[in-house]
Amino acid sequence: MITEIDQTDERIARDIQSIQRPAYRIEAELMGFHDIPHISETINEIQQSGETFLGYQDDYLKGFISYKEEDGVIDIYRLVVDPLQFRQGIARSLVDHLLKQKNAAEFIVSTGTANVPARKLYESFGFREDETFEVAPGVTCTQFRLVV
């Protein structure tokens, strides 16, 4: 079930943090990095991020999407799914829910250029490549836009 989640709740913030760690490791491996630094985002940083979080949860949080909304533009900051649920369509459900829920003029998202599953997911919703930029030596991200 997809619901808006309150990341100021310490238990939920811990769930968000625990899901992110393994998910980012998977993304790093998809991009060809096997020795990545430990993610250090604290509960406090999650709680004060200023993002709106939609979570997919039954008995526990399985994944979430977060975004910021400004001037009719939705900037998707994170789409993170528990690796144990990775193939269950949860990421697709979260994006679909956000697109249907929001009446935005434009949606923006960035993902690792080498992260083919994420790229294919966004492209399947009609997002189109806008620009590519380097985030670290040899690591590029691609920004996608969806104009509605």
Secondary structure, 3 states (H helix, E strand, C coil): CEEEECCCCHHHHHHHHHHHHHHHHHHHHHCCCCCCCCCCCCHHHHHCCCCEEEEEECCCEEEEEEEEEECCEEEEEEEEECHHHCCCCHHHHHHHHHHHHCCCCEEEEEEECCCHHHHHHHHHCCCEEEEEEEEECCEEEEEEEEEC
